[in-house]
């Protein structure tokens, strides 16, 4: 490399230091484990083993069940405990005892998401479980099954969660009457209780604990009970709504006053998703069961958690014990300021649209059939925009009348965006939309656009009722008949294939414009072929009939096309356009039958088309369809087609013959590569010849000759890539290939694209013996780079090639390091990539 570039070595070294990343440090800590006043070094090795370097100079290790993410230490009595958190959530506690590391606790994460927690708090070792299924609103996961573990004894003591109110907490009294404006006729259904810390699940059930169903059913005889240790304090109940659109006003608590032995709530704390809290005091319920927890201000919150504090003990309950019971707990929102539990307000919000309208539809699902009935009842008197929103809401609720309401909106006329929404809603209804679609399709007074859409949607349903509706249409409108015919073709309803065959037969008998049933008059022969293609493999009796008609018609069309050419007196004559369209459809249908069902008659017809059809497009299409399921007869047809007059057919024939080992096939591919006048045919032959990389001397010679002398640049590139790819795959060396690549890369008169490709292939070849020649080429290209864009590309390609050969000469490393700081951004980027690849 020239001296004027040597000053860049220092810069390159700096770049390497800056660009080199460092791996994440393994967790470690320094702590006195044995109590001798001298700290020990605690760390985790790559083999997931805990290692402690003792003050005496020795060390001890403990194999761990999984890699460790974090390490902590804490003092439990006189013992220091190391706490480890595994990368998969495992919790471990380790102590140093008798000069050995001993596992005090080893709790793996549950396979469905529950994970253990471990901490030293107040000089005690606490163990608990957390799960995403149980949480406190605004506060995340809560501690479940919390225990204190005594080191050395293995004893575990279950803890009762203490509830402490901060000093100065404002406590609101519960009320005996509902807040002003609320109509307590029944909850709106917006908030549902979804999580509770009790009934206490076992660890194996922490991933999917049962919801407190008794709080959602509205039945006083259905009582929620806590079954944990203690008297019920510390239990959490969380309710959730679809959104925070309608603010929370109050909660209604119904105490289980009929259970004299049950504890009753005395102190309650409400938590919201902002983290805010509101505290309440509840009197003993000897005289009545219902009290209200009214908020001073409405709160926007998607969830509400009720935390139980102190309790009123039940009759005979032991101090600090007994079972707490609640008959009902309901969250009331702004929806409940209207009659019917907010139903009318929900309907009003749906009609108005916007965010509240969307939320109202979600909440109406909880209302049930009454919600859909009310939406439908106001439909006729609504404005056009409101009708659209009501119809879409009915569809989202799955109402029986949704299809008719949606089609009414369409018939009245809507914009393109609204039409797309209605169409999507109708598709989502699926079978439920069939009665409405069928009625509109058969109604002459319905706008044509709506009837066309109804036909299209019915064709997409695998429904006998939809098929019956399509076949029943009798209209003089050609457009509608065409749409029905198209729908019949696409139908996947049972019996669709037989119906299509019968309709086509009727069309032949009645004539194209007879005005009979739509299916009969508009199912053309080309559509029949497409329908047969779609129904291949359905195992319907009608599908086989369709396919037999297609095979017979394909033979007739082929014969007619040959006759047309013969009559014209020229082998290159083009058949009439209707025959072209039909022939393409028939060819594709036969290809599907051969590919999916292995239909031998279909294959025979395809091969006959390859050999006899007068038009190249059809010969090519037939060969392509036949090759989707290749066998010996298809290979023989492709071998014959390599002499076809059309280059597109010859190129396809070469592709079909790729990998075939017969001598005649190899001779034919070499002949195409050497003599075909069309470059894309020669390119296909080169790729086919190298497929499978089972090359003899003649194959190598043909590819070498093409790579060296072919007039087509892409042919040369394909041949060279094939040679290098096969040599690398076989781990074989052919010196003449490397020599050819060096010659091409250094030929200033050759095309730059081929030279750059040759340089890159030298890197793939990876022959250390070629490095000196590659360095000479690099020097020449770098010297010319300031004056030639081609030389810059060549130099960058050669740097990339050398970068693929990392364990090479020291000079290569120095030259690439210098180029990493080159003023030319292409050279610098190529050198930096090479350094990164080789980690220099």
N, C-alpha and C positions, 0 to 999 in steps of 0.2 A: 504494500500500500504506500502511496506517495507521502513524503515527509510533511507536506502542507496540511495533511489531515491528522497528523499525529497529536496535535494539541487537543483534539477532541476526546482523547482517552480519559483524561481527568474528569471531564464533564460526564462521560459515559459511566465512569465509576460512581459518581455522585448520583446519577439517575438510578443506578442499580440499588444503591443503599436506600434511596427514598422509596422506590417502587416495591421493595421487598416487604411483604406483609409478615406479621408475627402471629403464630397460633395462639388461641385463647389459653391463658395460664391455667394449669390444673389447680383446683381448690387446695388451700393449705392454711394452717394457723399455727401459732406458737402459744402453748399453754402448759402449765404445771399439772401433769396427770398423776404423778405418783406422790405428790405432797412433800417432796424434799426441798422445795424452795427454788429449784432449778427448772426452767421451762424446757419442754420437749418440742421438737419440730414434728408436726403432724401433716401428712400429705397423702395424695392419692396418685398412684401410678397409672400408666396407660393400660395396665392389665386389670384395672378396677380393684386394686388391692390397697387397703389402708395401711400406711407405713408410719411408724413412730420411731424417730431417732432418739434413743435414750441418752440421758446425761452421762451415763457411765461409758459411753462410746459404742454400745451395741445398738441393735434395732430389733423391732418385732413387727410382724405384718399380719394382716387378717384379710382373707379373700372375701370380697363383697359380691352379692348376687347381681348387681347392675352398676353401671358407671355412676359416679357421684357428681351432682351439679354444685352443691354447696356444703360447707362444713361450718359448724358452730360449736361452742362449748359453754357449759354452765355448771355452777356449783350446786349440788343437791346434797345438803347436809355436809358431811366431810368428804364426799366423793365428787370428783370432777367427771362429767359425762360429756362425751363428744356426740353431737347430733349431726347426722348425715342425711341429705335429701337426694334420692336417686333421680336420674334423668327421666324415669317413667313414673315418678311420684312416690316411690318407696320411702318409708321413714325408718331410720335405724338409730339406735342409741348404743354407744360402745363405751366400755370402761376398761381401764388398765388394772388388772387384778393379778397379783402373784407374778408379776413380770410378763403377763400375757394379755393380749387384747381379747375381751369377751363381749359378745353381743348381748346387751341387756334387753333390747327390743328389736324386732324385725317385722314390720307391718307392710306388706306389698299393697299397691293400689289395686282397687277392684277393677275387673276387666271392663266394666261398663261405665267407669268415670268417677266413682267415689274414691277419694284419696285420704290417707291418714295425715293428721297434723301432730307435731311434736314440738314442745317448747319447755324451757325451764322458767317457771314463774313463781316468785315468792319462795325460792329455795326448794320447790317441788317440781317433779317431772310430770308434765301433763300430756296425755295422749287423747286424741279425739278424731272424728271423721267429718269430712266435708263433702257435699255433693251439690251439683248445679240444680238438682231438683228441689232443694229446700234452701230458701234464702230469706233474708230480711229486706224489705223494701228500702232502697237507698243505702243499704249497708253490706250487700253481698252475702256470701255464704255464712252459715252459722255453725257453731261447734255442736256436734251430735255425739252422743254416747261418751261424753268426756269423763276421763278417769285420771286418778293420781297413781303413779307407779312408784313403789318403794324399792330403790336399788338394793340388791343383795338378797331381798326376800321374794321378789317376783310378785308380791301382792298388789292387787289393783282395787282401788276404791272408787265407786261410781259417784260423780259429783252432781249435786243439784245446782242448776244455774241460778246464781243470785241476781236479783234485780235491785239496783240502787238508783234513786233519783238524785240528780245533781242538786246541790244547795241552791235555793232560790227558785226552784221549779214552780211555775204557776199551774195549779191543779184546778180543773173545771169540774163542777158537779154534774152528774148525770141528771137528766130530766125525765119526768114521768109522762110528759106529753110530747107529741111530734112538734118539731120546729114549725113556725108559721109558714104557710104555703105548701107544705108537704101533704100529699094525699096518700096515706098509708093503706092503699087498697091492695098492695102487693108489689114486690120489688120489680124494677124494670128489667132485670136480667143483665144489666151492663157489667157488673162486677161479679166474678165467680171466685170462690176460694179454691186455690190450686195447690197450696203447699202448707204443711203443718209439721211441727217437730214431734207430734204425737198423733196417732198411736206410734210408739217408738219402733222403727224398723230394725231388723238385724242387719249386720254389715253386708250380707249378700243381697239385701233388698234396697240398699241405699240409693242405687242408681234410678229406681222407679218406685218411690214410696207412694202409698195410696193417698189421694187427695181427701180432704175432710168432707166427704159427700153429705153428711148429715147437716152441714151448714148451708148447702145449696138447694136442698129439696123443698124448703118451705113448710115442712111438717113438724109440728111441735112434739109429736110422739117420737120423732127421730132425733136422738140426742148424741152430740159429740162428747167423747170422754177422753181425758188424758190418762195414759196408763204407765207413766214413768215414775221414778222414785220421787219422794217429796209430795207436796200438797198441790202442785200445779203451777207454781210460780216459775217464770222463765220460759214457759211454752210460747211458741210463736205460731200465728195463723196469718197467712198471706193471701189476699184477694187481688185479682188482676182484671183489667178491662181492655178492650181492643185498642184504646188510645186514651189520652188525657184531655180529649176535646170537651167533654162535659164534666165540670168541676164537682168534687166531692162536697156534700153538704153535711151529712150526718151518718151515724151508724145506729142501727136498732139492735139492742141486745135482749134476747129472750132467755131468762134464767130458768133452769130446770127446777122450779119450785116444788114439783111433785115428788122429787127425790130428796127426802129429808136428810139422808146420810151423805149426800154429795156436797162437796165444797162449791162455793159460789165466788165469782170474780168480785174483788173489792177495789183493786187498783189496776187500771189499764193504761197502756201507752200506745198511741197510734203513730206509726212511722210512714213517711211518704217518700217518693222517689227522689226528691230534692235533698233528703237527709233531715228534713224538719220533723219535729216530734210535737205531739199534743198529749197531755196527761189528763186522766179523768179519775174521779172517785165515784164508786158505785155503792149505794146503800144496800143493806141486807134485804133480800127479796121475800120476806115472810108473807107480805100481804099482796104482792103482785109480781108478775113475771117479766113485764116489758119495761125497759128504760131506753132513753135516747141519749146518744153521745153527740151533741150538736157542736159543730165547729163555729168559732167566732167569725171566721171569714172562709168563704169557699176556697178549696185548694185544688189546683190542677195537678193531678197525679195519676199515672196509669196503674199504679198498684198501691195497696194499703196493707200494712202489717200491724196486726194487733198483738202486742206483747203483754202477757199476763203477769201482774205483780202480786202483791199480797192478796190473800183470799179470806173469805168468810168460811170458817170450818163447818163442816156438816155435823149432823147429830152423831155423836160417838166417834168422830174422827180423831185419831191420835194427834198429838202435837207435832206439827211439821209433816203430817202425812194425810192419808185419805185420797179420794179421787175427785177431781174437779169435773163438772159437767156443764154443758151449755146446750140449750134447746134450739137456739137460733141466733144467727149473726148476719146482718145484711148491710151492705154499703149502699147509701142513697145519694144520688147525684142530681144535677140540674134537670135531668130527664124526668124526675119524679115530681116536678112542680105542676104537672098536668094530669088530667084524668086518664085512667087506663094504664097506670104505671109508665107514662111517657110515650105511649104508642102514638098518640096524635102528634106529639112534638117530633117524633122520629119521622113520621110521614111528611110533616112540614119541612123538615131538614132535607129529606130526599128530593122533594119537589124544588127546593131552592138550590140544590147542588153544592159544589165546593167541598172543603175538607169535612165539614160537619155532615154533609150529605153522604159522603163515602163512609164515615164512621157510623152513621145511622143505619146504613144497609148491613154493616157487620153486626151491629147490635140487634137488628131485627131477626137475625137467625135464631137468637135465643128466645124470641117471642113465639116463634112457631107459625102455624097456619094462620093465626089471627092477623099477623103482620102482613102476609101476602094478600089476604082477603081485603084488608083495609087499603093497601096500595092499589089493588085492582078496582076497588069501589070508587076511588077518586079519579081514575084514569080518564073517563069520558069527559068530565068537566074541566080537565086541566088544559093549559096552553100547550102549544106545540113543543117548546123546549122542555116543559115539565113532563109531557108524555114520553119523550125520549128517555129522560132520567128514570121515570117510573117503570117503563118497559125493561130497561137494562137492569134495574133493581130486582124486578120480578124474575128475570133470567138468572141473576146471581143467587136468588133464593130457591131456584128450581121449581117455581110455581107452574102448575099445569097450564095456566092461561098465558104463560110468558111468550110462547111462540106466536100466538094470534096477536098479542099486543105489539110485539116487535114488527110483525108484518104490516100491521095497521100504520105504524110509524113510517115504514118504508113507502107504503102506498101513498101517504100524504106528501112525500117528498122531503128529503133531507140532503145536506151537503155531503161531499165525498168522505170527509173524516168521520162524520156521524154514521154514514152508510157502512164504513169499515167496522165501526164498533158494533153496529147491529148485526152485521154479517158474522162477526166473531162470536157474538152472544148466541146466535142461532146454531152455529157449529158446536158450541159448547153444550147446548141442550141435547144434541144427538137424537136418540129415539123419541124423546119427549116432544120434539118439534114436528114429527111426521104428520100428525093430524092437521095441524095448521098449514104446513107446507102443501100437503095434498089438496086441501080445500082451496087454497089460493091458486095452485097450479091449474085446477079444473074450472076456475071461475072466469068467465069471459070478460066480466067487467073489471077485473084486476089489471092494473097497468102492466104492459108487456115486460118491463124491466124486472118487476117483482116476480112475474111468472118464470122468467128465465132464471132468476136467482133460485127460486124454489126448485126448479128442475135440477140445477147444478148441485144444490145441497142434498136433494134426495138421492142423486147418483152417488154421493159419497158415503151413504149409509148402507151397512150390511143388514138390510131389513127387508123382510118379505112385504111388509106394508108399503115401504117406499117403492119397491119394484112394482107392486100392483098399481100404485098411483101413477107411475110413469107410463105403464102399459095402457092405462085407461084413458089417456089424453087423446082427444079426437079434434084436431084443429086445422083449419085451412091455412093458417099462418106458417109459411115456410121456415121462418127464423125460429119460431117456437118448436116446430117439428125437428129442426136440426139440433136444438138444445136438448130436447128429450132423447133423440138418438145418441148424442154425445154422453148424456147421463147414463143411458143403458149400457153403453160400451164400458164406462168406468165402474159400473155397479158391481159390488162384491156380494150382493144378496144371494142366498141359496136359490138355485134355479135360474140365475141371471144368464148363464151361457145358453141354456135351452131356450129362454125367451128371446135372446138375440138371434139365434139361428132361425127360430120361427118367424121373427119380424123380418129378417132378411129374405127368407123364402117368400113371404107375403109381398115384399117390395118387388121381387123379380116377377111375381105373377101379376101384380096390380099396375106396375109401371111407376116410374119415379115421381110423377106428378098426379097420382091417382087421388090424393087427398084422403086416403084412409088413415088409420092410426099413425101417429107421428113416428113411432119406431119403424113401421113398415115402409113409409115413403122416404125416409131420410137416412136409413142405414145403407150407405153405399158400399161397394165391394172393398174399397180401400179401408173403410171403417171396420168392416167385418174382419179384415186381416188384423187390424190393431186390437180389436176385441178378442180375437183368438189368442193373440200374443199375451194379453193381460190375464187370460183365464187358464193358460197352460199350468198344469200342476194342481188345479183346484179339485181334481177327482170328480168333477161333475160329468154326467153323461153327455150333456150338451157341449161341453168343452171339446170332447173328442170329435163330435160331429162338426163343430166349427173348424177344427184343425184339419179334418179330412177334406172339407170344402176348400180350405186354403191350399192344401197340397195339390188338389186337382186343378184349382184355378191358376196356381203358379205354373204348372206344366202347360196349360192352355195359353197363358200370356207369353211364356217363353217361345212357344211355337209361333204365335202370332207375330212376335217381334222379329223372329228369324225370317218369317214370310215377308214382312215389310221390307227388310233389308234386301232380300232376294229380288223382290219386285222392283226395288230402286236400282238394282244392278251394281251396288257398291257395298263392300264389307264395312265401311265406316258410316253408313247411313244411320241417322238418329230416329228412333221409334217415336210415334206420336206421344205428346205430353201426358194424356190420361193413362196410357200404358206405363209411362215412366213412374208416375206417382204410385200406381197400383203395384208395380213390380217392387219398388222400394219397401212398401208396407208388407208385401208378401214375403220378401226376403228376411225382414226383421222378425216376422212371426215365425218363419221356419227356423231361424237361428235360435229363438227362444225355446222352441220345442226341442231342438237338438241339445241345447245347453242344459235345460232344466230337467227334461224328461228322457233324454237319450233316444229320441224318436228317429229310428233308422231311415224311415221314408223321408223325413224332413231333411236328413243329411244328404241322402241320395239326390234330392231335388236341388239342394244347394250346390253340390259338386257338379251337377249337370249345368247349372247356371254359370259356374266358373268356367266350364269348358266351352259352352255354346252361346252364351248371351252376346248379342252384337254390340252392347254398349259397355265401355270400360268401367263406368261407375257401378253398374250392377255386378260385373264380374268381381270387382274389388269388394263390394259390400257382401256378396255371397261368400267369398273366401274368408273375409273377416269374421262373419257369423259362424262359419264352419270351424274356424280355428279356435273358437271359444271352448271347444271340447275336442282337442286334437286326437287323432288316431292315425293308423297307417294310411288309410285311404285319403285322409285330408292332407297328409304329407306328400302323397303321390300327386294329388291335385296341385299342390303348391310347387312341386318340382316341375310339373308341366307348365305352370303359369310363369316360371322364370323366363320363358320364351315369349310371353305375351307382348303384343304390340304396344301396349300402354305402359309407360314407366311406373305409374302408380301401382299397377298390379304387380309388376316385377319387384318393386321395393317391398310390398306387403308379402310377396312370396318368400323373399329372403328372410324376413322377420319370422314367418311361420316355420321356416326350416332351421331356425337357430337351435343349436344343440343336437341336431340329428347327426348320427355318426356314420351313416351309410356312405360308401365311397362315391357313389353317384351324386349324392347331395353335396359332399365336400367339393367335388370337381365343379359342380354348377355354381357354388358360392364363390370359388376362386375365379371362375370365368367371369362372373358378374363384377367382381371387384377389379379385375384387370381390364375389362373391355367395354362395360356398359357405358354408353355416351352420357348418361345422366348422373351428376354427382350424388344426388340423394339416394339413388339406387346403389351406387358403390358404397356409400356410407352405411346403408342397411346391411349390405353384404359383409362389410368389415366387422360390424357389431355381431352379426349372426355367426360369422366364422369363429370369433373368439368366445362365444357363449359356452360356458362350461370349462373353458381353458384346457381342453384336451387337444393340443396342437401338435401336429407332426411337422417334419422339416418343410414340406411344401406349404403348409399353412403359415409357418413363420416367414418363409420366403415371400409369400404373397403379401402379408401384412407389412414386412420391411420395405418391399418395393412400393407399396401404396404410401407408407409414411414418408418415404424419401422423394418420390417423384410424382405423385398424383397431382393433377391440375387443380383439384378442389381442396381448399384449405381445410374445410371441415372434415373431408375424407381423411386427410393426413392426420389431423388431430385425433379422430376416432381410431384410426389404425394404431397410432403411437400409444394412446391410452390403453387400448386392448393389449398390446404387447407388454407394456410395463405392468399392468394389472395382473396379467397371467403369470409373469415372472415373479412378482412379489408374492402372489398367492401360493405358487409352487415352491417358493424359496429357492429358485433356480437362477443361474447366472448365464447370460448370453452376451459376451463382450461386444458383439457387433451392434446390439441395441444401444448400449451406453455410448459407443463411438458415434452412432448415427445421431443421437440426441445432442452430443457435444458439437458435432459438425453443424447441425441445424441452428443451435443456439448461438453459434459464432458467425453465422453467415449473414453479413450485413445486407446482402441483396434479397434475403428471404423476407416473407411477410412477418411483421412484428408479432402478430397474434400467434403464429406458429412458433416463433422463436421463444416467446414468453411461455407457451405451453411446454416446449422442450425443456426449458430451464426448470419449471416446476416438476416435470416428470423425472429429471435427474435426482431431485430430492427424494421422490418416492422410491426410486430405484435403490438409493442408499449405498452405492458402491464406493468405499473409501478410496479405491484406486483412481477414481475420477476426480478427486478433490483438487489436485494440482491444476488440471485443465479447467476446472470450474473457477479457481482463483484467478487464472489468467483471463478468463472471460469476464470475471467481475471487475478486474483492474481496467480492462479496456472499456467496459460499459460505464464505470464510474468516471473515467477520464472524459468521456464524451457526453456525460449526463448534463453538464451545464449548457450544452449546445443542441441537445436532441431529446425530445420527449420520448421517442422510441428507446433511446439508450437508457433513460431513467427507468422506464418500465422494465427493460431487460435487467438492469442492475438490481432493482427491487425484487424481481422474480428470482434472480440468482441468490440473493441474500436469503430469501425465503427457503430456497432449496437447501442451502447450507445449514439453515436453521433446523431443518428436518433431520440432520445428520449430527446430532449433538456430540457424541464421543469422537471428535476429529482433531485435527492438528491444532497446536497452540495458536498458530497464525490466524486461523479462522476466527477464533474467539477474539483476538486483538482487532482484526479488521472489522468484525461486526460491532464490537464495543465502540470503535471509532465512529462508525457510521450511525450509531444510535444518537449522536449529537450532530449529525450532518445538517447543514442549512436547508437542504431539500427535504420537505416534509414527507414525501413518499419514501425516500431512502431511510430517513430516521424512523418512520413508523414500521417499515419492514424489519429493520435491525432490532428495534425494541420488541417486536413480536417474536423474533428469533431468540432473543435473550430470555424472554418469558417462557418460551417453549422449552428451552434447554436449561432454565434455572441457573444461568451463569451470573 
